[in-house]
Amino acid sequence: QVQLVESGGGLVQPGGSLRLSCAASRSISRINYMGWYRQAPGKERELVAYQISNGITYYVDSVKVRFTIARDNAKNTVYLQMSSLKPEDTAVYYCSADEYNVKYWGEGTLVTVSS
């Protein structure tokens, strides 16, 4: 089992940047899949990006080039660097880990992009 805690959300103006962090309760070095999802008001939760333990990454088209996912195994933390933020990026962002076919979720952190 692993607990995940997101942080780094907040209010940012369009075009701005934020870095989200996801701190795990134990080592993530053997967790194959770490990802970020988001849920906007009135919409379903969607995958934003994920990284596999071998370094392969995936991004949904709407965030490609603007977002970067990275994991720091030494700190048991996964990051989501977000830049050139748009109002449509407003959502609660969730960290997720898949281990042995069990999916773990954090509580989420709210990102609001507004002027």
Buried (B, 14 or more C-beta within 10 A) or exposed (E): EBEBBBBBBEEBEEEBEBEBBBBBEEEBEEBEEBBBBBBBEEEEBEEBBBBBBEEEEEBBEEBEEBBBBBBEBEEBBBBBBBBEBEEEBBBBBBBBBBBEEEEBBBEBBEBBBEE
